[in-house]
């Protein structure tokens, strides 16, 4: 006999829920009969009217061959920093054999774990004569590039089999597998290695999908090429190694599908930007919200090459904005001119102004820009909060103005994407 599954839920404040429970029991509860289906067997109701349509789209795991979650350091405060020189000095102190282990442990709050032994890590770092070779740029949060000491001895999970491909001239899609928040907006781009929690989601870390894979230039000739076989220690053990043969990180099945769709094959970059634009469509995100919560996103591919090109161009604009490389950012909409300490103390938003203390503020920041979220982060607020008690440099204030501008233009571009997206689905 098959089990029968029923569902009920109560929303509201804790006190309201307690009150409801006191007044109700199993018999008085209004249950809804469920029929859990493969592959997820969900024990919650969802609107499945669009499931057949959505399953026709291509899962990004069937587009990109190689992916993995971001770097897990287990000691962010020690191995990462906004200030490169501060990080460098910290590592120099760490490797100084004249300082006892206990002093280092207390100074940097480093505790031994099953994978990290402070004494062994110090011994390994001491052997490195050029610590700058291991100081790399990392995307820590949306629009927030920092520095990391990228070395096996002090990082819990380096994810080097994927991250080594990001040490080259490359770009990558960032997304998540599951979403606990109200909406799916966990999409971003990077041209650097990434942190596990770039776009916060309560259901896990971020996955990185590089556009290109790089072959080891120094690999012995005559051996069969395998773009996925970069050893874990590559750039960590050999920071000067060269990987100058690249191949698109696309599956054979996906490449065959693209060849069948378009007489003139698009470039890997055009495909990447098309995907990026589709995933920024608010129509797409809203329409398939139920399905985007439980698995990697799927992408519809239009058969209309002109539509493909239009969408790809918008994705290209978005990518350049999010990498803060766009020429459109050269005339930012926000301004920061009030002279004072530049120290971030108390952040608040008031009628187009973002205050960092009682006197200083960024002005001309639209409310919709201030509220804009990527994943679990309200971007303009989070960027400043992560720098609380720091003194902003001229470069910092300019960067923030560019971020505000990038988000404003993103909102504008998303409207254009939605206009095209409706035609995408009808021609997919």
N, C-alpha and C positions, 0 to 999 in steps of 0.2 A: 504494500500500500504506500503510495507517494505521500510525503508530508505536505501539508498545506501551510503556506506562508502568508501572514497578515502584517500590516504595518499601520502605526498611528504615531502622531507626534504632537507635541505641545510647544508653542513658542511663547516667549515672554520672560519677565524677570523671575528670579529664583523663587521669590515669595509667591508669585502667581502660580508657578508650577507646583509648589508644595500645597497650595490651597486646592488646586485642581485634583491632585493625587488623593487628598483627604476626602474629597467628595465623590470620587469615581473608583471603579474597579474594572476587572476584565469584562464583565457583562455589560456595563454601561458605556464602555469606550466604543467610539465609532471606528471600526477597523476597515482597512482597505485590503482586499485580496490581491496578492502579488503572484507573478509567475516568472521567477528568476530564470534568465536565459544565459546560454553560453555567450561570451567567454568569461564574463565577469561575475555572473550570478549575483547581481546586486539585490540587497535586502531593503532597498528604498524605491519608492515609485519614481519614474521618470517618463517624460514625454518621448516616445519612440517613433513618432510619426515620420521623422526625418532620418531614421537610422539607415534605411536602405540607400538613400541618396548619399549620406555621409560616408558609408562604407565603400562607395565607388571611388572616393578620393584616395590619394596615395599617402600612406603613413610615412612620416619623415624617416623612420628607421628602414624603410624600403627604398629611400632615396639616397641616403648617405651610408656608406659602408661602415665607417669607423666613428664611434662616439664614446664618450664617457663623462662621468660627473666631474665637477671641478675639484681643485686642490683642497685637501683637508689638512690644515697645518696642526691642529690641536693646540696651538700656541700662537695665535694671531698677534697678540701684543708683543711677542718677542721677535718673530721672524718677518713681520710686515710693519711698514711705517709710511706715513704721508711724506716725511722728510727723509730723503736718501742719506744725507750725512748722519742723521741720528741713527739710522739703521746700521750704517757702516761702523760707527763708533761702538755700537752695542756688540757687533760681531767681533770687533778687535778686542774688546774687553773679555768676551766669552772665550776667545782662543788664547788669551794671555795665561801661560802656564805658571806665572808667578802668583796668580790669585787663586786661593784655595777653592775647591769645589763648593763648599758650603756657603762661601760668600757669594759666589755666582748664583747658587740656587736661591738664596734669600733675596738677592738684588733683583733678579728677573722672575722670581716666583715660578721656578721650573721644577716640576715634580717628576720623578721616575715613573714610567708606566711599563706595560708589557712590551712596548715597541721602542720606548725611548729611555736610554740610560745616559744621564748627564755626563758621567765620566767618559764613556765611550764616544759620545758626540763631541766632546771637547778634544779628544785625541784625534778624531777624524778631521775636525776643522783646523786643528793645529798644523796638519800636514799640508793644508792649502796655502800656497804662497801668494795667490792672487784672488783675494776674496771678492773683488769687484766683478770677476768673471761669473759669479753666482748671484749677483744682485740684478734682478730682472724687474721689468714693469709688469704689473698684474692688474686686471680689472677686478676691483674689489666689490663695487656696487655700481649701479647704472651711472654713467658719466664720471665715475670716481676711480681714477687710475692711481695706484700706489706702488710701493716698492716691496719686493720680497727677497729674502735670502733663500734661494731655491736650491736646497741641498738635502740629499737623502737623510743625513744624520739628524736633522732638526725638524723635518716635515713628516707628518704621519703618513700621508698618501700623496705622492707627487703626481700621479696620473701621467707619468712621463711618456707612455706609449701614445698618448694623444697630444699632450702639451708640447712635446718636442716639435710637432708640426707647426705650432704657433710661435716658435722662435724665429720663423722665417717671415717673408712677406706674404701674409695670409689673412683671411677673414674667416669668421665662424659664426654660425647661428647658435644662440643660447635659448634654451627653453626647458620646460619641466615635463615630467611624466604624469603627475597628478596635481590637482589644484584643490586646496581646501578653502580658498577665499571665495567671495561671491562671484567673481568673474575671471575669465581667462585673459590676462594681459601680461603673461610671463614670457615675453619675447624681447630679445635684445641682440646686439651684435658686438663682436670683439675682434681686435686685431692683435690681441695679447693672450697670454695664459689667464685663466680665470679662477676666482675663488668659488668654493662649493655653494655659497649662499649669495650669489650675485643678485638674483631676484628672489626675495624671501618667499618661501612657500612652506606652510606647515606640514606638507606631505612629502618633504624631501628636498634634495639639492638640485642644482641646475646641471643640465647636460650640455656638452659642447659638441657641435657638429662642424668640423673644419671643412672649408671648401676644397683645399688641396692637401695632398699627402706628399711628403718629400722623401726621396730616396737618398740613402747615404752615398755621398760622392766618393768616399774612400773605400766603399765596399769592393771586395775582390771581384774581378771580372769573371764571367763564365757562369756565375751562379744565377739561378732563376730569381727575378726580381719579386719581392714581396713587400708592397708599400705598407703593410700592417705590422711588419716584424721588427720595427725599431726597438732595440733592447731598452729595458727600463733605465739603464745607467747612461744612455747616450750623452745628452748634453750636461748631465750632472757630473759624469766622470770625464767627459771630453767637451768642455764648453766652447772650444774653438772648432769643433768638427763642422764640416760643410755638407749641406743637404740641398743640392741645387738642381736635382731632377724631380719635377713635380708631376703628379697625375691628379685629375679631379677625383674627389672622394665620393664617386657615384657608383651605385651598384650596376651590374650588367643589365639586369632587368629594367632598371630605370632608364639607362642609356638607350636601350632598344625601344622603350616606349616613346621617348623624345624623338628618336629617329623616325618612328612611324607617324608621329603627330605633325612634324614640320619638315617641309622639303628642304628649307635652309636651316641647318642645325644652329641653334643659338649657342653663344659662348657659355662656359661654366658660370661666369659672373652674371650674365643675363638671367640664367636659371635661378641662381641664388637670390638675386634682387626680386625676381618675380615671386618666389616663395616668401621672401621677407615682407613684400607688400601685401600679399594675400593674408598673412597672419596678423597684419595690422588693420585689417578691415573690421570695423565695428559691426557691420552687418553679419559677417562670417562669425565673429566672436559671440554675438547675441543669438544667432540662429542655431548654432551648434553647441551652446553653452553646456548642456547636459553631458555631451560626449567628450568635450574638451577637459572635463573635470577628472576623468578616470584613465586617460591614456595619452600618449604623444599625439600632437595634432596631425590631421590628415589634410592634404592639399589638393584642391581641384585644379586640373590643367586644361585650359581652353584649347580647342582645336583651331581657333582663329588666331593666326600669327600676329595680326595687327593688334589685337587685344593683348596678347602676350607681351608685345613690345611696349605698349602703353603702360601696362602694369609694372613691367620690369623697370622702366624709367622712373616711375614713382618710388619703387623700392630702392633704386640707386640713390635718389635724393634723400630718402629716409636714412639709408646706411651712412651716407656722408655726414648728415646732421648728427647722428648718434655717435659717430666716431669723432665728432667735433672737428671735421676736416673740410666742411662745406664753406664755399665762398659766401654763401648766404649769411654766415655768422659774422662777417666782417663789419656789419652795421647792426649791432645788437639792439634789441628793443628796450632792454633794461639799462639802468644807470646807477652808478654808485659814486657820489661826489662829496658827501659830507665828511669833513676832516675831523678825525678824532683818533682814538686808540686802535681802531680796526679789530678790537678783540670781541670775539663772539661770547656773549654772556647770556642773554635771554632772547630767544627767537619768538617772534610773533608776526602775524600777518594782519594788516589793517588798511583797507581801502587802497589796494594796489601797491602798498609798501611792505617790504619784508625787513623787519627790524632785527638787527643782530645785538643791539644793546639799547640803552635808553635814548641815545642820540643818533646813531647811524642806521641807515637803511638802504636797501636797493629799491628803486622806484620804477614805476611802469611795469609791474608784474601783474598780469591779469589773474583774476580769481581761478579761472579754469586751468591756468598754467600752474598756479600754486597747488591746486588740488590734484593735479595729474599724477597717476600712479603707474609704475611699471612693477608688476608683481605685487609684493606686499609693501612696497615703499612709496610714500608720497615724496617724489624725487627731490623737489626744491627744499623741502623741510629736512629730509634725511641727510642730504649733502652737508648742510650747515650743522646739524646736530652732531655729526661725526667729527666736527672740528670745534666743538665747544671748548672754550677757554684758550683757544689758539688765536694768534694774531694773523689776520689775513694779509697776505702780500698783495702787491699790485697784480701779479699773475693770477692769484686766487680770485680776486674780485672780477677780473676780466673773464676768467673761466666761468664763474657763476652767471655772469651776464650772457655768456654764450649758451650756457645750459638753458636758461630761461627762454632764449630765442629759439633754440633747437626744439624745445617742447611746444612753443607757440606754433612753429611751422609744422611740427608733427601733427598737431590737431587739424591744421588747415589741409595738409596732405591726406590725412585719413578720410576727410570728406570727399576728396577726389577719388580715392581708392574705392570708396563705397559706390560711387557712381559707375565705375567700371565693373565692380564685382558682380553686380546683378547680371550683367551680360556674360561674365565668366561662366557662371553655373549653367546658363541656358545653352552654352556652346561647349560644355565639357564632355 
